[in-house]
Amino acid sequence: MTTEPFQLTELPVLSRSAVTRDELIRKDEGALDALWQSGLVVLVDHLGRTPVTEDATALLPRRARELSATRPAEARLLGQDGDTAYWSVPADEPMREGAVAPPNAWGLWTGAVSEAGEHWHDLRAVGALLDDASAGLFTTAAGLANWHARARFCANCGSPVRAVAAGWATHCTGCGREEYPRTDPAVICLVHDGRGVNGENVLLARQPIWPEGRFSVLAGFVETGESLEACVEREIAEEVGVRVADVRYLGSQPWPFPRSIMIGFTATADPTAPLVPAEGEIEQARWFSRETVRATIAAGGTLDGLVLPGTTSIASRMLTGWAAAG
């Protein structure tokens, strides 16, 4: 048995990236125009889907100049890989809905097929299948798309805004206020029973809207004026009625649905304390043994009615790290 506290065994899948971000170049209009000419474009439709290869291991970006001879106002610079600049642009193409995601995708979402035969899928469905570069590009593109869709008017005066800085800011047409992409912090915590270094059982819960049998670790949004550790303690007490101790940071992952970052922690709790699920928010909470979690992971995430989080989520990495540590 290990004597070391468990860690994430792998980087969360949406934390991967292979491009360079350069804030200074976002305001250099001449450089941006030049980067467009040799760039590649990740299209994102209004449902957050983009074209991917048939096995969903890579994106299918378009050549920028084939979309437009000049840089469109809605073009957003995602980053650079050597001499290649990657952009994202909103897309509106005719689709045939209901395309099934490829094997091993997180199967809660179906995709679509364009008239050209391209398969378009959501980041949650295929994020874990994508290579590092594609995962990072799609995560950033989805986050920017969701922010722009929800930030069309100035929070100060209500006037329309226009995108500036290659899509990384907006400028109010009324009062001149600048805004930047917002990220909402949320904590996500794996609670174990504290027996030994890494415990023998883990506390999982399910929301009423989830498919039958799906359980995950607990999570919640950070409130104004609250530390991350205090949020862990409050959220778990509110959601399942138990007090936690030994709060420890594990890692983080962007979660652009619509604009969050998941900040992972672990903590301990008394497994004999009564569990009181929050009405309307938590349908059921249970302790599961390490052996049960290990067997379910080995079976692909579903076993004997237990369905663990999809591999796109940091929750999957947290459970895998914990299960391997005993």
BAVO-78672 format. One record per residue (C-alpha): residue number from 1; residue in three letters; chain; x, y, z. Coordinates in nm, 4 decimals. Layout:
// BAVO-78672
node resi=NUM resn=ALA chain=A px=X py=Y pz=Z
...
//
This chain:
// BAVO-78672
node resi=1 resn=MET chain=A px=0.0000 py=0.0000 pz=0.0000
node resi=2 resn=THR chain=A px=0.1301 py=0.3437 pz=-0.0909
node resi=3 resn=THR chain=A px=0.2409 py=0.5840 pz=0.1800
node resi=4 resn=GLU chain=A px=0.2138 py=0.8897 pz=-0.0454
node resi=5 resn=PRO chain=A px=-0.0995 py=1.1045 pz=-0.0931
node resi=6 resn=PHE chain=A px=-0.2542 py=1.0341 pz=-0.4309
node resi=7 resn=GLN chain=A px=-0.2164 py=1.2749 pz=-0.7216
node resi=8 resn=LEU chain=A px=-0.3638 py=1.3037 pz=-1.0688
node resi=9 resn=THR chain=A px=-0.1952 py=1.0324 pz=-1.2738
node resi=10 resn=GLU chain=A px=-0.2440 py=1.2237 pz=-1.5996
node resi=11 resn=LEU chain=A px=-0.3057 py=1.5812 pz=-1.7088
node resi=12 resn=PRO chain=A px=-0.6813 py=1.6521 pz=-1.7374
node resi=13 resn=VAL chain=A px=-0.7696 py=1.6156 pz=-2.1034
node resi=14 resn=LEU chain=A px=-0.8972 py=1.9702 pz=-2.1564
node resi=15 resn=SER chain=A px=-0.5839 py=2.1148 pz=-1.9943
node resi=16 resn=ARG chain=A px=-0.3699 py=1.9922 pz=-2.2834
node resi=17 resn=SER chain=A px=-0.2355 py=2.2430 pz=-2.5358
node resi=18 resn=ALA chain=A px=0.0353 py=2.2600 pz=-2.8008
node resi=19 resn=VAL chain=A px=0.0119 py=2.6188 pz=-2.9243
node resi=20 resn=THR chain=A px=0.1712 py=2.9407 pz=-2.8047
node resi=21 resn=ARG chain=A px=-0.0439 py=3.2299 pz=-2.6851
node resi=22 resn=ASP chain=A px=0.0957 py=3.5765 pz=-2.7450
node resi=23 resn=GLU chain=A px=-0.1085 py=3.8542 pz=-2.5857
node resi=24 resn=LEU chain=A px=0.0957 py=4.1330 pz=-2.7464
node resi=25 resn=ILE chain=A px=0.0281 py=4.0221 pz=-3.1023
node resi=26 resn=ARG chain=A px=-0.3483 py=4.0374 pz=-3.0473
node resi=27 resn=LYS chain=A px=-0.3364 py=4.4173 pz=-3.0814
node resi=28 resn=ASP chain=A px=-0.0995 py=4.4269 pz=-3.3792
node resi=29 resn=GLU chain=A px=-0.3428 py=4.4628 pz=-3.6693
node resi=30 resn=GLY chain=A px=-0.0756 py=4.4248 pz=-3.9364
node resi=31 resn=ALA chain=A px=0.0638 py=4.1079 pz=-3.7829
node resi=32 resn=LEU chain=A px=-0.2860 py=3.9660 pz=-3.7399
node resi=33 resn=ASP chain=A px=-0.3695 py=4.0258 pz=-4.1049
node resi=34 resn=ALA chain=A px=-0.0510 py=3.8468 pz=-4.2074
node resi=35 resn=LEU chain=A px=-0.1238 py=3.5554 pz=-3.9740
node resi=36 resn=TRP chain=A px=-0.4695 py=3.5185 pz=-4.1267
node resi=37 resn=GLN chain=A px=-0.3266 py=3.4700 pz=-4.4737
node resi=38 resn=SER chain=A px=-0.1362 py=3.1556 pz=-4.3718
node resi=39 resn=GLY chain=A px=-0.3654 py=3.0467 pz=-4.0902
node resi=40 resn=LEU chain=A px=-0.6002 py=2.7581 pz=-4.0208
node resi=41 resn=VAL chain=A px=-0.9533 py=2.8052 pz=-3.8857
node resi=42 resn=VAL chain=A px=-1.1480 py=2.5996 pz=-3.6327
node resi=43 resn=LEU chain=A px=-1.5176 py=2.6424 pz=-3.7111
node resi=44 resn=VAL chain=A px=-1.7594 py=2.6354 pz=-3.4164
node resi=45 resn=ASP chain=A px=-2.1375 py=2.6225 pz=-3.4658
node resi=46 resn=HIS chain=A px=-2.4042 py=2.7597 pz=-3.2297
node resi=47 resn=LEU chain=A px=-2.4148 py=2.4286 pz=-3.0410
node resi=48 resn=GLY chain=A px=-2.0399 py=2.4294 pz=-2.9798
node resi=49 resn=ARG chain=A px=-1.9556 py=2.1643 pz=-3.2388
node resi=50 resn=THR chain=A px=-1.6680 py=2.1536 pz=-3.4848
node resi=51 resn=PRO chain=A px=-1.5706 py=1.9161 pz=-3.7683
node resi=52 resn=VAL chain=A px=-1.3418 py=1.6316 pz=-3.6605
node resi=53 resn=THR chain=A px=-1.1890 py=1.3266 pz=-3.8232
node resi=54 resn=GLU chain=A px=-1.4054 py=1.0155 pz=-3.8348
node resi=55 resn=ASP chain=A px=-1.2338 py=0.8706 pz=-3.5275
node resi=56 resn=ALA chain=A px=-1.2403 py=1.2140 pz=-3.3566
node resi=57 resn=THR chain=A px=-0.8667 py=1.2148 pz=-3.2852
node resi=58 resn=ALA chain=A px=-0.8066 py=1.5483 pz=-3.4622
node resi=59 resn=LEU chain=A px=-0.9852 py=1.8603 pz=-3.5778
node resi=60 resn=LEU chain=A px=-1.0514 py=1.9404 pz=-3.9418
node resi=61 resn=PRO chain=A px=-0.9630 py=2.3107 pz=-3.9659
node resi=62 resn=ARG chain=A px=-1.0178 py=2.5101 pz=-4.2857
node resi=63 resn=ARG chain=A px=-0.7586 py=2.7244 pz=-4.4559
node resi=64 resn=ALA chain=A px=-0.8260 py=3.0831 pz=-4.3590
node resi=65 resn=ARG chain=A px=-0.7895 py=3.2267 pz=-4.7093
node resi=66 resn=GLU chain=A px=-1.0436 py=2.9788 pz=-4.8435
node resi=67 resn=LEU chain=A px=-1.2997 py=3.1179 pz=-4.6010
node resi=68 resn=SER chain=A px=-1.2179 py=3.4835 pz=-4.6565
node resi=69 resn=ALA chain=A px=-0.9492 py=3.6739 pz=-4.8468
node resi=70 resn=THR chain=A px=-0.9246 py=3.9159 pz=-4.5543
node resi=71 resn=ARG chain=A px=-0.9509 py=3.8641 pz=-4.1798
node resi=72 resn=PRO chain=A px=-1.3171 py=3.8766 pz=-4.0672
node resi=73 resn=ALA chain=A px=-1.4166 py=4.0894 pz=-3.7701
node resi=74 resn=GLU chain=A px=-1.5366 py=3.7780 pz=-3.5849
node resi=75 resn=ALA chain=A px=-1.2063 py=3.5890 pz=-3.6244
node resi=76 resn=ARG chain=A px=-1.0505 py=3.4884 pz=-3.2904
node resi=77 resn=LEU chain=A px=-0.6822 py=3.4043 pz=-3.2604
node resi=78 resn=LEU chain=A px=-0.6348 py=3.0793 pz=-3.0671
node resi=79 resn=GLY chain=A px=-0.2555 py=3.0655 pz=-3.0792
node resi=80 resn=GLN chain=A px=0.0427 py=2.9761 pz=-3.2948
node resi=81 resn=ASP chain=A px=0.2322 py=2.6579 pz=-3.3643
node resi=82 resn=GLY chain=A px=0.5549 py=2.7557 pz=-3.5367
node resi=83 resn=ASP chain=A px=0.4617 py=2.9574 pz=-3.8444
node resi=84 resn=THR chain=A px=0.0969 py=2.8486 pz=-3.8366
node resi=85 resn=ALA chain=A px=-0.1667 py=3.0597 pz=-3.6656
node resi=86 resn=TYR chain=A px=-0.4909 py=2.8987 pz=-3.5534
node resi=87 resn=TRP chain=A px=-0.8160 py=3.0911 pz=-3.5508
node resi=88 resn=SER chain=A px=-1.1778 py=3.0217 pz=-3.4666
node resi=89 resn=VAL chain=A px=-1.4789 py=3.1593 pz=-3.6516
node resi=90 resn=PRO chain=A px=-1.8527 py=3.1079 pz=-3.5856
node resi=91 resn=ALA chain=A px=-2.0068 py=2.8663 pz=-3.8359
node resi=92 resn=ASP chain=A px=-2.3570 py=2.8234 pz=-3.9738
node resi=93 resn=GLU chain=A px=-2.3698 py=2.5303 pz=-4.2114
node resi=94 resn=PRO chain=A px=-2.6605 py=2.3027 pz=-4.3109
node resi=95 resn=MET chain=A px=-2.6463 py=1.9867 pz=-4.0998
node resi=96 resn=ARG chain=A px=-2.8099 py=1.6473 pz=-4.0662
node resi=97 resn=GLU chain=A px=-2.8574 py=1.6057 pz=-3.6932
node resi=98 resn=GLY chain=A px=-2.8266 py=1.2888 pz=-3.4883
node resi=99 resn=ALA chain=A px=-2.4808 py=1.1620 pz=-3.5845
node resi=100 resn=VAL chain=A px=-2.3577 py=0.9092 pz=-3.3298
node resi=101 resn=ALA chain=A px=-2.0295 py=0.9908 pz=-3.1605
node resi=102 resn=PRO chain=A px=-1.7358 py=0.7585 pz=-3.2323
node resi=103 resn=PRO chain=A px=-1.6496 py=0.4684 pz=-2.9978
node resi=104 resn=ASN chain=A px=-1.5131 py=0.5702 pz=-2.6567
node resi=105 resn=ALA chain=A px=-1.6650 py=0.9182 pz=-2.6822
node resi=106 resn=TRP chain=A px=-1.8650 py=1.0526 pz=-2.3904
node resi=107 resn=GLY chain=A px=-2.1956 py=0.9350 pz=-2.5307
node resi=108 resn=LEU chain=A px=-2.4406 py=1.1859 pz=-2.3826
node resi=109 resn=TRP chain=A px=-2.4326 py=1.4093 pz=-2.6907
node resi=110 resn=THR chain=A px=-2.4969 py=1.3334 pz=-3.0550
node resi=111 resn=GLY chain=A px=-2.3314 py=1.5219 pz=-3.3375
node resi=112 resn=ALA chain=A px=-2.4227 py=1.6187 pz=-3.6906
node resi=113 resn=VAL chain=A px=-2.3019 py=1.5626 pz=-4.0455
node resi=114 resn=SER chain=A px=-2.2524 py=1.8508 pz=-4.2875
node resi=115 resn=GLU chain=A px=-2.3470 py=1.8423 pz=-4.6545
node resi=116 resn=ALA chain=A px=-1.9794 py=1.7827 pz=-4.7294
node resi=117 resn=GLY chain=A px=-1.9860 py=1.4692 pz=-4.5115
node resi=118 resn=GLU chain=A px=-1.7877 py=1.6095 pz=-4.2201
node resi=119 resn=HIS chain=A px=-1.8769 py=1.4921 pz=-3.8698
node resi=120 resn=TRP chain=A px=-1.9302 py=1.7761 pz=-3.6215
node resi=121 resn=HIS chain=A px=-1.9072 py=1.6989 pz=-3.2492
node resi=122 resn=ASP chain=A px=-1.9198 py=1.8753 pz=-2.9132
node resi=123 resn=LEU chain=A px=-1.6074 py=1.9142 pz=-2.6986
node resi=124 resn=ARG chain=A px=-1.7619 py=1.7191 pz=-2.4122
node resi=125 resn=ALA chain=A px=-1.8249 py=1.4218 pz=-2.6385
node resi=126 resn=VAL chain=A px=-1.4854 py=1.3949 pz=-2.8082
node resi=127 resn=GLY chain=A px=-1.2429 py=1.6008 pz=-2.5988
node resi=128 resn=ALA chain=A px=-1.0761 py=1.2914 pz=-2.4509
node resi=129 resn=LEU chain=A px=-1.0220 py=1.1410 pz=-2.7979
node resi=130 resn=LEU chain=A px=-0.8490 py=1.4440 pz=-2.9493
node resi=131 resn=ASP chain=A px=-0.4723 py=1.4843 pz=-2.9697
node resi=132 resn=ASP chain=A px=-0.3079 py=1.7481 pz=-2.7487
node resi=133 resn=ALA chain=A px=-0.3081 py=2.0255 pz=-3.0072
node resi=134 resn=SER chain=A px=-0.6693 py=1.9647 pz=-3.1105
node resi=135 resn=ALA chain=A px=-0.7926 py=1.9418 pz=-2.7505
node resi=136 resn=GLY chain=A px=-0.6327 py=2.2734 pz=-2.6579
node resi=137 resn=LEU chain=A px=-0.7558 py=2.4513 pz=-2.9697
node resi=138 resn=PHE chain=A px=-1.1124 py=2.3260 pz=-2.9350
node resi=139 resn=THR chain=A px=-1.1248 py=2.4099 pz=-2.5634
node resi=140 resn=THR chain=A px=-1.0137 py=2.7678 pz=-2.6290
node resi=141 resn=ALA chain=A px=-1.2413 py=2.8063 pz=-2.9307
node resi=142 resn=ALA chain=A px=-1.5436 py=2.6816 pz=-2.7364
node resi=143 resn=GLY chain=A px=-1.4673 py=2.9092 pz=-2.4432
node resi=144 resn=LEU chain=A px=-1.4347 py=3.2187 pz=-2.6619
node resi=145 resn=ALA chain=A px=-1.7501 py=3.1288 pz=-2.8554
node resi=146 resn=ASN chain=A px=-1.9528 py=3.0931 pz=-2.5370
node resi=147 resn=TRP chain=A px=-1.8203 py=3.4190 pz=-2.3940
node resi=148 resn=HIS chain=A px=-1.8971 py=3.6207 pz=-2.7076
node resi=149 resn=ALA chain=A px=-2.2460 py=3.4698 pz=-2.7288
node resi=150 resn=ARG chain=A px=-2.3204 py=3.5950 pz=-2.3766
node resi=151 resn=ALA chain=A px=-2.1356 py=3.9269 pz=-2.3829
node resi=152 resn=ARG chain=A px=-2.2906 py=4.1160 pz=-2.6739
node resi=153 resn=PHE chain=A px=-2.3853 py=4.4194 pz=-2.4660
node resi=154 resn=CYS chain=A px=-2.1924 py=4.6383 pz=-2.2253
node resi=155 resn=ALA chain=A px=-2.2357 py=4.5556 pz=-1.8563
node resi=156 resn=ASN chain=A px=-2.1873 py=4.9244 pz=-1.7752
node resi=157 resn=CYS chain=A px=-2.4251 py=5.1066 pz=-2.0105
node resi=158 resn=GLY chain=A px=-2.6036 py=4.8368 pz=-2.2111
node resi=159 resn=SER chain=A px=-2.4745 py=4.9455 pz=-2.5527
node resi=160 resn=PRO chain=A px=-2.3668 py=4.6886 pz=-2.8127
node resi=161 resn=VAL chain=A px=-2.0008 py=4.5879 pz=-2.8046
node resi=162 resn=ARG chain=A px=-1.7582 py=4.4973 pz=-3.0811
node resi=163 resn=ALA chain=A px=-1.4801 py=4.2438 pz=-3.0649
node resi=164 resn=VAL chain=A px=-1.1223 py=4.3717 pz=-3.0470
node resi=165 resn=ALA chain=A px=-0.7780 py=4.2242 pz=-2.9733
node resi=166 resn=ALA chain=A px=-0.8313 py=3.9306 pz=-3.2097
node resi=167 resn=GLY chain=A px=-1.1432 py=3.8256 pz=-3.0186
node resi=168 resn=TRP chain=A px=-0.9880 py=3.8451 pz=-2.6717
node resi=169 resn=ALA chain=A px=-1.1703 py=4.1622 pz=-2.5637
node resi=170 resn=THR chain=A px=-1.4779 py=4.3686 pz=-2.6440
node resi=171 resn=HIS chain=A px=-1.5065 py=4.7459 pz=-2.6762
node resi=172 resn=CYS chain=A px=-1.8314 py=4.9187 pz=-2.5862
node resi=173 resn=THR chain=A px=-1.9703 py=5.1354 pz=-2.8664
node resi=174 resn=GLY chain=A px=-2.1354 py=5.3571 pz=-2.6058
node resi=175 resn=CYS chain=A px=-1.9061 py=5.4279 pz=-2.3105
node resi=176 resn=GLY chain=A px=-1.5829 py=5.2763 pz=-2.4448
node resi=177 resn=ARG chain=A px=-1.5489 py=5.0180 pz=-2.1673
node resi=178 resn=GLU chain=A px=-1.3281 py=4.7163 pz=-2.2415
node resi=179 resn=GLU chain=A px=-1.4179 py=4.3697 pz=-2.1200
node resi=180 resn=TYR chain=A px=-1.2204 py=4.0455 pz=-2.1279
node resi=181 resn=PRO chain=A px=-1.3275 py=3.6804 pz=-2.1369
node resi=182 resn=ARG chain=A px=-1.4780 py=3.5829 pz=-1.8043
node resi=183 resn=THR chain=A px=-1.3952 py=3.2588 pz=-1.6280
node resi=184 resn=ASP chain=A px=-1.6102 py=3.1356 pz=-1.3379
node resi=185 resn=PRO chain=A px=-1.4124 py=2.9289 pz=-1.0830
node resi=186 resn=ALA chain=A px=-1.5723 py=2.6097 pz=-0.9552
node resi=187 resn=VAL chain=A px=-1.4285 py=2.3606 pz=-0.7093
node resi=188 resn=ILE chain=A px=-1.4551 py=1.9862 pz=-0.7603
node resi=189 resn=CYS chain=A px=-1.3582 py=1.7589 pz=-0.4716
node resi=190 resn=LEU chain=A px=-1.2942 py=1.3887 pz=-0.4252
node resi=191 resn=VAL chain=A px=-1.3939 py=1.3059 pz=-0.0699
node resi=192 resn=HIS chain=A px=-1.2583 py=0.9844 pz=0.0813
node resi=193 resn=ASP chain=A px=-1.2950 py=0.8297 pz=0.4259
node resi=194 resn=GLY chain=A px=-0.9437 py=0.9145 pz=0.5480
node resi=195 resn=ARG chain=A px=-0.8524 py=0.5580 pz=0.6395
node resi=196 resn=GLY chain=A px=-0.4794 py=0.5245 pz=0.5831
node resi=197 resn=VAL chain=A px=-0.3197 py=0.7823 pz=0.3560
node resi=198 resn=ASN chain=A px=-0.5749 py=0.7735 pz=0.0735
node resi=199 resn=GLY chain=A px=-0.8806 py=0.6166 pz=0.2291
node resi=200 resn=GLU chain=A px=-1.0649 py=0.2991 pz=0.1380
node resi=201 resn=ASN chain=A px=-1.3960 py=0.4466 pz=0.0202
node resi=202 resn=VAL chain=A px=-1.4970 py=0.7481 pz=-0.1857
node resi=203 resn=LEU chain=A px=-1.8108 py=0.9622 pz=-0.1587
node resi=204 resn=LEU chain=A px=-1.9959 py=1.0021 pz=-0.4899
node resi=205 resn=ALA chain=A px=-2.3284 py=1.1625 pz=-0.5713
node resi=206 resn=ARG chain=A px=-2.5677 py=1.1994 pz=-0.8621
node resi=207 resn=GLN chain=A px=-2.7837 py=1.4862 pz=-0.9847
node resi=208 resn=PRO chain=A px=-3.1488 py=1.4244 pz=-1.0753
node resi=209 resn=ILE chain=A px=-3.0937 py=1.5244 pz=-1.4392
node resi=210 resn=TRP chain=A px=-2.8148 py=1.2709 pz=-1.4996
node resi=211 resn=PRO chain=A px=-2.8654 py=0.9356 pz=-1.6718
node resi=212 resn=GLU chain=A px=-2.9580 py=0.6514 pz=-1.4384
node resi=213 resn=GLY chain=A px=-2.6606 py=0.5189 pz=-1.2441
node resi=214 resn=ARG chain=A px=-2.4202 py=0.8033 pz=-1.3151
node resi=215 resn=PHE chain=A px=-2.2273 py=0.9156 pz=-1.0077
node resi=216 resn=SER chain=A px=-1.9439 py=1.1646 pz=-0.9742
node resi=217 resn=VAL chain=A px=-1.7422 py=1.3614 pz=-0.7227
node resi=218 resn=LEU chain=A px=-1.8935 py=1.6759 pz=-0.5735
node resi=219 resn=ALA chain=A px=-1.8583 py=2.0231 pz=-0.7234
node resi=220 resn=GLY chain=A px=-1.9861 py=2.3771 pz=-0.6924
node resi=221 resn=PHE chain=A px=-1.9190 py=2.7393 pz=-0.7839
node resi=222 resn=VAL chain=A px=-1.7024 py=2.9709 pz=-0.5757
node resi=223 resn=GLU chain=A px=-1.8945 py=3.2602 pz=-0.4231
node resi=224 resn=THR chain=A px=-1.7778 py=3.6213 pz=-0.4034
node resi=225 resn=GLY chain=A px=-1.5426 py=3.6759 pz=-0.1124
node resi=226 resn=GLU chain=A px=-1.4826 py=3.3045 pz=-0.0644
node resi=227 resn=SER chain=A px=-1.1551 py=3.1120 pz=-0.0737
node resi=228 resn=LEU chain=A px=-1.1314 py=2.7916 pz=-0.2738
node resi=229 resn=GLU chain=A px=-1.0845 py=2.5816 pz=0.0391
node resi=230 resn=ALA chain=A px=-1.3828 py=2.7440 pz=0.2095
node resi=231 resn=CYS chain=A px=-1.5905 py=2.6741 pz=-0.0994
node resi=232 resn=VAL chain=A px=-1.4985 py=2.3041 pz=-0.0806
node resi=233 resn=GLU chain=A px=-1.6140 py=2.2888 pz=0.2796
node resi=234 resn=ARG chain=A px=-1.9370 py=2.4812 pz=0.2153
node resi=235 resn=GLU chain=A px=-2.0401 py=2.3032 pz=-0.1036
node resi=236 resn=ILE chain=A px=-1.9972 py=1.9530 pz=0.0369
node resi=237 resn=ALA chain=A px=-2.1842 py=2.0463 pz=0.3538
node resi=238 resn=GLU chain=A px=-2.4668 py=2.1967 pz=0.1454
node resi=239 resn=GLU chain=A px=-2.4864 py=1.9132 pz=-0.1062
node resi=240 resn=VAL chain=A px=-2.4568 py=1.6046 pz=0.1148
node resi=241 resn=GLY chain=A px=-2.4572 py=1.7329 pz=0.4737
node resi=242 resn=VAL chain=A px=-2.1108 py=1.6244 pz=0.5876
node resi=243 resn=ARG chain=A px=-1.8104 py=1.8183 pz=0.7145
node resi=244 resn=VAL chain=A px=-1.4733 py=1.7691 pz=0.5462
node resi=245 resn=ALA chain=A px=-1.1131 py=1.8127 pz=0.6596
node resi=246 resn=ASP chain=A px=-0.7634 py=1.7882 pz=0.5120
node resi=247 resn=VAL chain=A px=-0.8524 py=1.9829 pz=0.1971
node resi=248 resn=ARG chain=A px=-0.5696 py=1.9449 pz=-0.0558
node resi=249 resn=TYR chain=A px=-0.5237 py=2.0783 pz=-0.4115
node resi=250 resn=LEU chain=A px=-0.4920 py=1.8296 pz=-0.7010
node resi=251 resn=GLY chain=A px=-0.5058 py=2.0206 pz=-1.0300
node resi=252 resn=SER chain=A px=-0.7334 py=2.2152 pz=-1.2617
node resi=253 resn=GLN chain=A px=-0.9071 py=2.1985 pz=-1.5965
node resi=254 resn=PRO chain=A px=-1.0862 py=2.4531 pz=-1.8162
node resi=255 resn=TRP chain=A px=-1.4533 py=2.3669 pz=-1.8564
node resi=256 resn=PRO chain=A px=-1.6017 py=2.6046 pz=-2.1155
node resi=257 resn=PHE chain=A px=-1.9673 py=2.5088 pz=-2.0630
node resi=258 resn=PRO chain=A px=-2.0155 py=2.7946 pz=-2.0744
node resi=259 resn=ARG chain=A px=-1.7069 py=2.9567 pz=-1.9087
node resi=260 resn=SER chain=A px=-1.5774 py=2.7733 pz=-1.6026
node resi=261 resn=ILE chain=A px=-1.2517 py=2.6379 pz=-1.4725
node resi=262 resn=MET chain=A px=-1.2728 py=2.3294 pz=-1.2521
node resi=263 resn=ILE chain=A px=-1.0267 py=2.3431 pz=-0.9612
node resi=264 resn=GLY chain=A px=-0.9714 py=1.9954 pz=-0.8224
node resi=265 resn=PHE chain=A px=-0.9273 py=1.9099 pz=-0.4554
node resi=266 resn=THR chain=A px=-0.9401 py=1.6085 pz=-0.2273
node resi=267 resn=ALA chain=A px=-1.0649 py=1.6014 pz=0.1320
node resi=268 resn=THR chain=A px=-1.1643 py=1.3557 pz=0.4016
node resi=269 resn=ALA chain=A px=-1.4953 py=1.2964 pz=0.5781
node resi=270 resn=ASP chain=A px=-1.6396 py=1.0598 pz=0.8380
node resi=271 resn=PRO chain=A px=-1.8087 py=0.7706 pz=0.6518
node resi=272 resn=THR chain=A px=-2.0396 py=0.7059 pz=0.9500
node resi=273 resn=ALA chain=A px=-2.1877 py=1.0581 pz=0.9353
node resi=274 resn=PRO chain=A px=-2.5400 py=1.0636 pz=0.7909
node resi=275 resn=LEU chain=A px=-2.5639 py=1.1777 pz=0.4285
node resi=276 resn=VAL chain=A px=-2.8317 py=1.4417 pz=0.3634
node resi=277 resn=PRO chain=A px=-2.8621 py=1.5098 pz=-0.0125
node resi=278 resn=ALA chain=A px=-2.9661 py=1.8647 pz=-0.1004
node resi=279 resn=GLU chain=A px=-3.3270 py=1.8591 pz=-0.2175
node resi=280 resn=GLY chain=A px=-3.3602 py=1.9215 pz=-0.5908
node resi=281 resn=GLU chain=A px=-2.9842 py=1.9235 pz=-0.6409
node resi=282 resn=ILE chain=A px=-2.8557 py=1.5840 pz=-0.5301
node resi=283 resn=GLU chain=A px=-3.0735 py=1.2789 pz=-0.5902
node resi=284 resn=GLN chain=A px=-2.8490 py=1.0286 pz=-0.4168
node resi=285 resn=ALA chain=A px=-2.5120 py=1.0131 pz=-0.2380
node resi=286 resn=ARG chain=A px=-2.3223 py=0.6947 pz=-0.1531
node resi=287 resn=TRP chain=A px=-1.9835 py=0.5671 pz=-0.0406
node resi=288 resn=PHE chain=A px=-1.8134 py=0.3345 pz=-0.2892
node resi=289 resn=SER chain=A px=-1.5151 py=0.1108 pz=-0.2205
node resi=290 resn=ARG chain=A px=-1.1863 py=0.1399 pz=-0.4069
node resi=291 resn=GLU chain=A px=-1.2381 py=-0.2109 pz=-0.5424
node resi=292 resn=THR chain=A px=-1.5741 py=-0.1097 pz=-0.6914
node resi=293 resn=VAL chain=A px=-1.4285 py=0.2025 pz=-0.8513
node resi=294 resn=ARG chain=A px=-1.1281 py=0.0112 pz=-0.9863
node resi=295 resn=ALA chain=A px=-1.3476 py=-0.2575 pz=-1.1392
node resi=296 resn=THR chain=A px=-1.5767 py=0.0022 pz=-1.2977
node resi=297 resn=ILE chain=A px=-1.2818 py=0.1903 pz=-1.4476
node resi=298 resn=ALA chain=A px=-1.1404 py=-0.1376 pz=-1.5822
node resi=299 resn=ALA chain=A px=-1.4790 py=-0.2133 pz=-1.7400
node resi=300 resn=GLY chain=A px=-1.4754 py=0.1153 pz=-1.9324
node resi=301 resn=GLY chain=A px=-1.6620 py=0.3299 pz=-1.6806
node resi=302 resn=THR chain=A px=-1.9840 py=0.1302 pz=-1.6447
node resi=303 resn=LEU chain=A px=-2.0368 py=-0.1789 pz=-1.4288
node resi=304 resn=ASP chain=A px=-2.3305 py=-0.3263 pz=-1.2362
node resi=305 resn=GLY chain=A px=-2.5386 py=-0.0120 pz=-1.2696
node resi=306 resn=LEU chain=A px=-2.2618 py=0.2310 pz=-1.1699
node resi=307 resn=VAL chain=A px=-2.1650 py=0.4836 pz=-1.4390
node resi=308 resn=LEU chain=A px=-1.8567 py=0.6951 pz=-1.3676
node resi=309 resn=PRO chain=A px=-1.7834 py=1.0397 pz=-1.5198
node resi=310 resn=GLY chain=A px=-1.6736 py=1.0536 pz=-1.8819
node resi=311 resn=THR chain=A px=-1.3027 py=1.0877 pz=-1.9493
node resi=312 resn=THR chain=A px=-1.3401 py=1.4449 pz=-2.0760
node resi=313 resn=SER chain=A px=-1.3965 py=1.5622 pz=-1.7189
node resi=314 resn=ILE chain=A px=-1.1273 py=1.6144 pz=-1.4552
node resi=315 resn=ALA chain=A px=-1.3505 py=1.4041 pz=-1.2294
node resi=316 resn=SER chain=A px=-1.2421 py=1.0969 pz=-1.4253
node resi=317 resn=ARG chain=A px=-0.8733 py=1.1769 pz=-1.3727
node resi=318 resn=MET chain=A px=-0.9365 py=1.2316 pz=-1.0008
node resi=319 resn=LEU chain=A px=-1.1075 py=0.8969 pz=-0.9575
node resi=320 resn=THR chain=A px=-0.8433 py=0.7162 pz=-1.1620
node resi=321 resn=GLY chain=A px=-0.5651 py=0.8659 pz=-0.9501
node resi=322 resn=TRP chain=A px=-0.7402 py=0.7757 pz=-0.6270
node resi=323 resn=ALA chain=A px=-0.8259 py=0.4220 pz=-0.7386
node resi=324 resn=ALA chain=A px=-0.4638 py=0.3539 pz=-0.8347
node resi=325 resn=ALA chain=A px=-0.3220 py=0.4760 pz=-0.5032
node resi=326 resn=GLY chain=A px=-0.4492 py=0.2109 pz=-0.2669
//
